[in-house]
Amino acid sequence: MSEKHKFFDYSKNTSLFLTEELLMIIPLTNIIFSYSKNSYKKFKVDFEKNKIKIHSFLPGCATLHQDEFFYITGGEIKDEATSSFSYMKIKEKVIEESVEMNFTRRFHSMMSLITEHKKYICVIGGWDSKEVEMIETTDGIFGKWLILPSMHYSRSD
């Protein structure tokens, strides 16, 4: 096989994995399940310590695990979308509020964008939303949400 036609074997390159742990929430609770290669565990997080507006993971919120942080955006309270942005330092297991997003959203997507020197999270669409915005998350210091060009159609999940 020529050099031009060789395929990259992703299964043998562990440097491509952003994290070796998968975190999943249970909406309307304070419970997170942690899955890794050889184990699974359940733990509770503290929404009360910092007296924030939300008291559990909201239905329709989006989550993202990036390095030692776990980010939570949007969701709904009493059938109304929220613009909330919260995060947790995984070792501390305490939820903290941060700067709200520019748009309310629920059942949206969130992704990690990493450049050579900076890290961002981007939130995309949602139920009845075609808005896109991102925030820098380098070193756990948050700036302001930057509004990006909208999608042509609204999308959820």
MDAnalysis code that builds the backbone (N, CA, C; Angstrom):
import MDAnalysis as mda
import numpy as np

u = mda.Universe.empty(471, n_residues=157, atom_resindex=np.repeat(np.arange(157), 3), trajectory=True)
u.add_TopologyAttr("name", ["N", "CA", "C"] * 157)
u.add_TopologyAttr("resid", np.arange(1, 158))
u.add_TopologyAttr("resname", ["MET", "SER", "GLU", "LYS", "HIS", "LYS", "PHE", "PHE", "ASP", "TYR", "SER", "LYS", "ASN", "THR", "SER", "LEU", "PHE", "LEU", "THR", "GLU", "GLU", "LEU", "LEU", "MET", "ILE", "ILE", "PRO", "LEU", "THR", "ASN", "ILE", "ILE", "PHE", "SER", "TYR", "SER", "LYS", "ASN", "SER", "TYR", "LYS", "LYS", "PHE", "LYS", "VAL", "ASP", "PHE", "GLU", "LYS", "ASN", "LYS", "ILE", "LYS", "ILE", "HIS", "SER", "PHE", "LEU", "PRO", "GLY", "CYS", "ALA", "THR", "LEU", "HIS", "GLN", "ASP", "GLU", "PHE", "PHE", "TYR", "ILE", "THR", "GLY", "GLY", "GLU", "ILE", "LYS", "ASP", "GLU", "ALA", "THR", "SER", "SER", "PHE", "SER", "TYR", "MET", "LYS", "ILE", "LYS", "GLU", "LYS", "VAL", "ILE", "GLU", "GLU", "SER", "VAL", "GLU", "MET", "ASN", "PHE", "THR", "ARG", "ARG", "PHE", "HIS", "SER", "MET", "MET", "SER", "LEU", "ILE", "THR", "GLU", "HIS", "LYS", "LYS", "TYR", "ILE", "CYS", "VAL", "ILE", "GLY", "GLY", "TRP", "ASP", "SER", "LYS", "GLU", "VAL", "GLU", "MET", "ILE", "GLU", "THR", "THR", "ASP", "GLY", "ILE", "PHE", "GLY", "LYS", "TRP", "LEU", "ILE", "LEU", "PRO", "SER", "MET", "HIS", "TYR", "SER", "ARG", "SER", "ASP"])
u.atoms.positions = np.array([
    [0.843, -1.170, 0.000],
    [0.000, 0.000, 0.000],
    [0.893, 1.239, 0.000],
    [0.586, 2.181, -0.867],
    [1.408, 3.388, -0.945],
    [1.152, 4.290, 0.258],
    [2.107, 5.177, 0.525],
    [2.001, 6.114, 1.650],
    [0.724, 6.962, 1.528],
    [0.355, 7.280, 0.307],
    [-0.824, 8.116, 0.043],
    [-2.115, 7.437, 0.484],
    [-2.172, 6.106, 0.458],
    [-3.401, 5.380, 0.745],
    [-3.451, 4.759, 2.140],
    [-2.490, 5.031, 2.980],
    [-2.510, 4.469, 4.325],
    [-3.606, 5.147, 5.152],
    [-4.261, 4.346, 5.962],
    [-5.320, 4.864, 6.832],
    [-4.774, 5.055, 8.236],
    [-5.234, 6.068, 8.898],
    [-4.826, 6.318, 10.278],
    [-5.647, 5.434, 11.202],
    [-4.992, 4.746, 12.111],
    [-5.672, 3.849, 13.049],
    [-5.996, 4.611, 14.330],
    [-7.226, 5.113, 14.427],
    [-7.647, 5.904, 15.579],
    [-7.682, 5.087, 16.865],
    [-7.940, 3.802, 16.762],
    [-8.084, 2.983, 17.963],
    [-6.773, 2.840, 18.740],
    [-5.643, 3.051, 18.096],
    [-4.352, 2.900, 18.770],
    [-3.752, 4.234, 19.205],
    [-4.422, 5.343, 18.915],
    [-3.901, 6.651, 19.275],
    [-4.763, 7.265, 20.369],
    [-4.369, 7.094, 21.625],
    [-5.170, 7.604, 22.742],
    [-5.059, 9.109, 22.898],
    [-4.119, 9.762, 22.235],
    [-4.001, 11.206, 22.355],
    [-5.186, 11.922, 21.707],
    [-5.965, 11.219, 20.893],
    [-7.116, 11.841, 20.244],
    [-8.317, 11.972, 21.174],
    [-8.341, 11.229, 22.265],
    [-9.471, 11.290, 23.171],
    [-9.359, 12.520, 24.053],
    [-10.400, 13.355, 24.089],
    [-10.388, 14.534, 24.939],
    [-10.456, 14.134, 26.403],
    [-11.152, 13.076, 26.679],
    [-11.275, 12.602, 28.048],
    [-11.455, 11.090, 28.016],
    [-11.014, 10.451, 29.052],
    [-11.212, 9.006, 29.144],
    [-12.377, 8.692, 30.058],
    [-13.110, 9.713, 30.457],
    [-14.244, 9.545, 31.350],
    [-15.475, 10.183, 30.708],
    [-16.574, 9.489, 30.737],
    [-17.830, 9.996, 30.208],
    [-18.736, 10.319, 31.387],
    [-19.244, 11.548, 31.431],
    [-20.141, 11.968, 32.497],
    [-21.538, 12.161, 31.930],
    [-22.545, 11.620, 32.616],
    [-23.941, 11.748, 32.181],
    [-24.792, 12.171, 33.369],
    [-25.705, 13.091, 33.129],
    [-26.572, 13.594, 34.192],
    [-27.927, 12.904, 34.175],
    [-28.639, 13.008, 35.274],
    [-30.041, 12.607, 35.325],
    [-30.839, 13.888, 35.557],
    [-31.646, 14.334, 34.576],
    [-32.411, 15.578, 34.740],
    [-33.306, 15.538, 35.981],
    [-33.505, 16.703, 36.565],
    [-34.319, 16.922, 37.761],
    [-33.713, 16.287, 39.015],
    [-32.422, 15.935, 38.956],
    [-31.714, 15.414, 40.120],
    [-30.384, 16.158, 40.235],
    [-29.604, 15.788, 41.220],
    [-28.236, 16.295, 41.343],
    [-27.231, 15.157, 41.150],
    [-27.614, 14.164, 40.352],
    [-26.808, 12.947, 40.176],
    [-26.102, 12.932, 38.819],
    [-24.822, 12.559, 38.867],
    [-24.018, 12.353, 37.663],
    [-23.494, 10.919, 37.702],
    [-23.552, 10.246, 36.565],
    [-22.926, 8.937, 36.407],
    [-21.605, 9.154, 35.686],
    [-20.570, 8.516, 36.165],
    [-19.244, 8.603, 35.571],
    [-18.877, 7.218, 35.036],
    [-18.572, 7.148, 33.751],
    [-18.172, 5.896, 33.123],
    [-16.748, 6.045, 32.603],
    [-15.910, 5.081, 32.889],
    [-14.576, 5.046, 32.306],
    [-14.344, 3.635, 31.786],
    [-13.161, 3.374, 31.280],
    [-12.882, 2.071, 30.675],
    [-13.238, 0.907, 31.586],
    [-12.825, 0.997, 32.828],
    [-12.971, -0.155, 33.718],
    [-13.906, 0.061, 34.887],
    [-14.579, 1.191, 34.950],
    [-15.432, 1.418, 36.122],
    [-16.610, 2.324, 35.811],
    [-17.525, 2.315, 36.732],
    [-18.675, 3.180, 36.654],
    [-19.010, 3.593, 38.074],
    [-19.327, 4.868, 38.281],
    [-19.712, 5.315, 39.609],
    [-20.767, 6.408, 39.499],
    [-21.479, 6.580, 40.577],
    [-22.533, 7.585, 40.652],
    [-22.146, 8.543, 41.766],
    [-22.294, 9.851, 41.514],
    [-22.032, 10.798, 42.593],
    [-23.019, 11.957, 42.532],
    [-23.172, 12.621, 43.667],
    [-24.072, 13.769, 43.774],
    [-23.250, 15.047, 43.755],
    [-23.828, 16.083, 43.140],
    [-23.171, 17.389, 43.119],
    [-23.975, 18.358, 43.969],
    [-23.321, 19.420, 44.407],
    [-23.932, 20.382, 45.313],
    [-24.402, 21.620, 44.544],
    [-25.718, 21.780, 44.429],
    [-26.299, 22.974, 43.814],
    [-26.563, 24.053, 44.864],
    [-26.591, 23.682, 46.118],
    [-27.015, 24.575, 47.192],
    [-25.901, 25.455, 47.750],
    [-24.658, 24.987, 47.742],
    [-23.562, 25.671, 48.425],
    [-23.429, 27.143, 48.017],
    [-23.541, 27.441, 46.743],
    [-23.341, 28.806, 46.250],
    [-24.647, 29.570, 46.022],
    [-25.766, 29.013, 46.494],
    [-27.079, 29.667, 46.397],
    [-27.385, 30.162, 44.972],
    [-27.259, 29.241, 44.019],
    [-27.540, 29.590, 42.627],
    [-29.027, 29.406, 42.326],
    [-29.447, 29.895, 41.158],
    [-30.873, 29.889, 40.789],
    [-31.448, 28.498, 40.569],
    [-30.648, 27.594, 40.021],
    [-31.171, 26.256, 39.744],
    [-30.759, 25.305, 40.861],
    [-31.574, 24.266, 41.074],
    [-31.334, 23.350, 42.183],
    [-31.176, 21.899, 41.737],
    [-31.201, 21.681, 40.412],
    [-30.990, 20.352, 39.852],
    [-30.649, 20.526, 38.373],
    [-30.243, 19.428, 37.736],
    [-29.997, 19.487, 36.293],
    [-31.341, 19.661, 35.595],
    [-31.449, 20.681, 34.749],
    [-32.717, 20.993, 34.102],
    [-32.985, 20.074, 32.913],
    [-34.255, 19.735, 32.687],
    [-34.590, 19.003, 31.457],
    [-34.194, 19.862, 30.250],
    [-33.632, 19.260, 29.248],
    [-33.267, 19.977, 28.033],
    [-31.962, 20.738, 28.112],
    [-31.223, 20.602, 29.222],
    [-29.926, 21.276, 29.294],
    [-28.911, 20.490, 28.462],
    [-27.806, 21.140, 28.142],
    [-26.708, 20.462, 27.449],
    [-25.510, 20.452, 28.391],
    [-24.697, 19.412, 28.312],
    [-23.517, 19.304, 29.175],
    [-22.280, 19.004, 28.343],
    [-21.144, 19.398, 28.886],
    [-19.876, 19.169, 28.199],
    [-18.775, 18.993, 29.233],
    [-17.974, 17.962, 29.073],
    [-16.826, 17.693, 29.942],
    [-15.583, 18.133, 29.183],
    [-14.889, 19.141, 29.731],
    [-13.671, 19.655, 29.092],
    [-12.603, 19.792, 30.180],
    [-11.584, 18.979, 30.126],
    [-10.516, 18.953, 31.132],
    [-11.107, 18.708, 32.516],
    [-10.791, 19.563, 33.489],
    [-11.296, 19.347, 34.846],
    [-12.626, 20.031, 35.098],
    [-13.261, 20.548, 34.043],
    [-14.538, 21.239, 34.184],
    [-15.677, 20.468, 33.527],
    [-16.869, 20.646, 34.068],
    [-18.103, 20.093, 33.524],
    [-19.054, 21.280, 33.352],
    [-19.447, 21.575, 32.105],
    [-20.259, 22.749, 31.798],
    [-21.716, 22.354, 31.574],
    [-22.626, 23.224, 31.993],
    [-24.068, 22.998, 31.849],
    [-24.678, 24.272, 31.283],
    [-25.407, 24.150, 30.166],
    [-26.046, 25.328, 29.570],
    [-27.526, 25.068, 29.352],
    [-28.315, 26.151, 29.474],
    [-29.727, 26.136, 29.125],
    [-30.559, 25.126, 29.888],
    [-31.618, 24.690, 29.226],
    [-32.595, 23.802, 29.831],
    [-33.903, 24.555, 30.015],
    [-34.866, 23.898, 30.644],
    [-36.155, 24.560, 30.818],
    [-36.658, 24.452, 32.247],
    [-37.346, 25.510, 32.660],
    [-38.031, 25.568, 33.946],
    [-39.486, 25.919, 33.648],
    [-40.399, 25.058, 34.062],
    [-41.834, 25.257, 33.818],
    [-42.115, 25.588, 32.348],
    [-41.572, 24.775, 31.459],
    [-41.761, 24.876, 30.007],
    [-41.198, 26.153, 29.387],
    [-40.348, 26.875, 30.094],
    [-39.693, 28.068, 29.550],
    [-38.190, 27.816, 29.442],
    [-37.617, 28.143, 28.288],
    [-36.179, 27.970, 28.077],
    [-35.405, 28.953, 28.956],
    [-34.193, 28.562, 29.345],
    [-33.337, 29.431, 30.160],
    [-32.065, 29.782, 29.396],
    [-31.378, 30.797, 29.875],
    [-30.091, 31.195, 29.293],
    [-28.953, 30.916, 30.278],
    [-29.183, 30.010, 31.209],
    [-28.207, 29.766, 32.267],
    [-26.927, 29.110, 31.752],
    [-25.831, 29.445, 32.398],
    [-24.532, 28.837, 32.135],
    [-23.895, 28.564, 33.490],
    [-23.699, 27.297, 33.792],
    [-23.098, 26.880, 35.055],
    [-21.946, 25.944, 34.759],
    [-21.098, 25.777, 35.753],
    [-19.983, 24.858, 35.589],
    [-19.643, 24.220, 36.927],
    [-18.879, 23.158, 36.848],
    [-18.442, 22.459, 38.038],
    [-16.987, 22.042, 37.845],
    [-16.167, 22.314, 38.856],
    [-14.835, 21.713, 38.876],
    [-15.068, 20.285, 39.348],
    [-14.724, 19.326, 38.539],
    [-15.120, 17.943, 38.774],
    [-14.653, 17.423, 40.137],
    [-13.465, 17.768, 40.560],
    [-12.977, 17.277, 41.853],
    [-13.775, 17.854, 43.027],
    [-14.279, 19.089, 42.884],
    [-14.993, 19.736, 43.989],
    [-16.474, 19.357, 44.050],
    [-17.060, 19.009, 42.910],
    [-18.473, 18.592, 42.825],
    [-19.453, 19.662, 43.329],
    [-19.127, 20.934, 43.085],
    [-19.999, 22.047, 43.464],
    [-20.321, 22.840, 42.199],
    [-21.611, 23.059, 41.945],
    [-22.047, 23.810, 40.765],
    [-21.937, 25.307, 41.045],
    [-21.382, 26.038, 40.079],
    [-21.271, 27.493, 40.190],
    [-21.895, 28.125, 38.957],
    [-22.546, 29.283, 39.148],
    [-23.121, 30.018, 38.025],
    [-22.054, 30.885, 37.381],
    [-22.244, 31.137, 36.100],
    [-21.357, 32.044, 35.388],
    [-22.215, 32.982, 34.544],
    [-21.593, 33.703, 33.644],
    [-22.291, 34.688, 32.817],
    [-23.346, 33.998, 31.943],
    [-24.561, 34.534, 31.933],
    [-25.643, 33.922, 31.152],
    [-25.395, 34.068, 29.660],
    [-25.958, 33.135, 28.903],
    [-25.869, 33.192, 27.449],
    [-26.731, 34.356, 26.940],
    [-26.531, 34.744, 25.693],
    [-27.309, 35.817, 25.089],
    [-28.729, 35.388, 24.739],
    [-28.918, 34.085, 24.508],
    [-30.210, 33.565, 24.073],
    [-30.663, 32.443, 25.000],
    [-31.974, 32.341, 25.188],
    [-32.489, 31.188, 25.925],
    [-32.474, 29.990, 24.982],
    [-32.258, 28.823, 25.557],
    [-32.243, 27.624, 24.717],
    [-32.481, 26.383, 25.553],
    [-33.040, 25.390, 24.906],
    [-33.267, 24.073, 25.502],
    [-33.167, 23.030, 24.394],
    [-32.776, 21.830, 24.765],
    [-32.576, 20.730, 23.809],
    [-31.645, 21.159, 22.674],
    [-30.554, 21.771, 23.050],
    [-29.553, 22.285, 22.110],
    [-28.299, 21.409, 22.172],
    [-27.333, 21.756, 21.366],
    [-26.060, 21.037, 21.346],
    [-24.958, 21.936, 21.872],
    [-23.931, 21.301, 22.411],
    [-22.770, 22.040, 22.895],
    [-21.531, 21.270, 22.467],
    [-20.511, 22.001, 22.034],
    [-19.286, 21.343, 21.598],
    [-18.062, 22.111, 22.082],
    [-16.955, 21.423, 22.136],
    [-15.689, 21.986, 22.562],
    [-14.878, 22.376, 21.331],
    [-14.302, 23.570, 21.367],
    [-13.408, 24.028, 20.293],
    [-12.060, 24.313, 20.939],
    [-11.018, 23.686, 20.434],
    [-9.699, 23.832, 21.033],
    [-8.707, 24.246, 19.953],
    [-8.018, 25.367, 20.203],
    [-6.954, 25.807, 19.312],
    [-5.631, 25.518, 20.007],
    [-4.555, 25.994, 19.438],
    [-3.241, 25.724, 20.023],
    [-3.104, 26.314, 21.426],
    [-3.697, 27.483, 21.668],
    [-3.504, 28.150, 22.956],
    [-4.792, 28.480, 23.704],
    [-5.950, 28.274, 23.092],
    [-7.204, 28.660, 23.740],
    [-8.245, 27.558, 23.631],
    [-9.211, 27.611, 24.570],
    [-10.313, 26.654, 24.571],
    [-11.622, 27.430, 24.625],
    [-12.623, 26.898, 23.927],
    [-13.935, 27.529, 23.863],
    [-15.006, 26.460, 23.991],
    [-16.207, 26.883, 24.364],
    [-17.369, 26.032, 24.165],
    [-18.328, 26.802, 23.276],
    [-19.026, 26.062, 22.459],
    [-19.953, 26.631, 21.497],
    [-21.313, 25.971, 21.718],
    [-22.368, 26.775, 21.815],
    [-23.722, 26.234, 21.932],
    [-24.458, 26.522, 20.633],
    [-25.223, 25.541, 20.192],
    [-25.783, 25.570, 18.852],
    [-27.255, 25.211, 18.896],
    [-28.074, 26.063, 18.295],
    [-29.485, 25.755, 18.086],
    [-30.270, 25.480, 19.339],
    [-31.185, 24.549, 19.210],
    [-32.092, 24.179, 20.281],
    [-33.519, 24.206, 19.764],
    [-34.437, 23.860, 20.630],
    [-35.850, 23.858, 20.274],
    [-36.249, 25.291, 19.945],
    [-36.715, 25.530, 18.740],
    [-37.095, 26.860, 18.249],
    [-35.942, 27.854, 18.273],
    [-34.717, 27.403, 18.086],
    [-33.573, 28.317, 18.079],
    [-32.622, 27.959, 16.958],
    [-32.181, 28.970, 16.243],
    [-31.143, 28.753, 15.234],
    [-29.891, 29.567, 15.579],
    [-29.847, 30.073, 16.815],
    [-28.756, 30.918, 17.276],
    [-27.526, 30.081, 17.648],
    [-26.346, 30.680, 17.443],
    [-25.070, 30.040, 17.776],
    [-24.236, 31.065, 18.543],
    [-23.623, 30.626, 19.641],
    [-22.744, 31.516, 20.397],
    [-21.635, 30.704, 21.044],
    [-20.548, 31.393, 21.418],
    [-19.430, 30.686, 22.054],
    [-18.794, 31.574, 23.113],
    [-18.070, 30.907, 24.024],
    [-17.382, 31.603, 25.103],
    [-16.019, 30.948, 25.304],
    [-15.025, 31.758, 25.632],
    [-13.703, 31.206, 25.913],
    [-13.699, 30.590, 27.309],
    [-13.078, 29.428, 27.433],
    [-13.021, 28.720, 28.713],
    [-11.590, 28.419, 29.142],
    [-10.605, 29.023, 28.488],
    [-9.208, 28.781, 28.813],
    [-8.955, 29.056, 30.287],
    [-8.351, 28.127, 30.980],
    [-7.986, 28.263, 32.393],
    [-9.177, 28.521, 33.312],
    [-10.391, 28.201, 32.894],
    [-11.555, 28.387, 33.747],
    [-11.926, 29.842, 33.955],
    [-11.430, 30.724, 33.112],
    [-11.765, 32.154, 33.193],
    [-12.716, 32.447, 32.039],
    [-13.900, 32.992, 32.370],
    [-14.927, 33.182, 31.357],
    [-15.072, 34.652, 31.007],
    [-15.166, 34.900, 29.717],
    [-15.401, 36.258, 29.258],
    [-16.882, 36.464, 28.993],
    [-17.178, 36.970, 27.837],
    [-18.542, 37.269, 27.429],
    [-18.911, 36.310, 26.299],
    [-20.185, 35.939, 26.212],
    [-20.643, 35.087, 25.118],
    [-20.573, 35.878, 23.816],
    [-19.956, 35.302, 22.810],
    [-19.818, 35.907, 21.494],
    [-20.892, 35.332, 20.575],
    [-21.687, 36.183, 19.968],
    [-22.744, 35.734, 19.053],
    [-22.122, 35.454, 17.692],
    [-22.365, 34.250, 17.176],
    [-21.871, 33.829, 15.868],
    [-23.023, 33.858, 14.868],
    [-22.746, 33.753, 13.583],
    [-23.838, 33.735, 12.597],
    [-24.826, 32.597, 12.883],
    [-26.098, 32.897, 12.725],
    [-27.166, 31.919, 12.980],
    [-27.198, 30.847, 11.898],
    [-27.776, 29.722, 12.246],
    [-28.031, 28.667, 11.261],
    [-29.253, 29.090, 10.428],
    [-29.460, 28.453, 9.305],
    [-30.612, 28.778, 8.467],
    [-31.916, 28.258, 9.059],
    [-31.844, 27.141, 9.764],
    [-33.033, 26.515, 10.342],
    [-32.778, 26.171, 11.791],
    [-33.833, 26.192, 12.598],
    [-33.657, 25.786, 13.999],
    [-33.502, 24.270, 14.064],
    [-32.678, 23.832, 15.010],
    [-32.415, 22.409, 15.196],
    [-32.342, 22.119, 16.673],
    [-32.771, 20.940, 17.076],
    [-32.622, 20.555, 18.476],
    [-31.961, 19.201, 18.571],
    [-31.200, 19.037, 19.671],
    [-30.420, 17.823, 19.944],
    [-29.613, 17.458, 18.759],
])
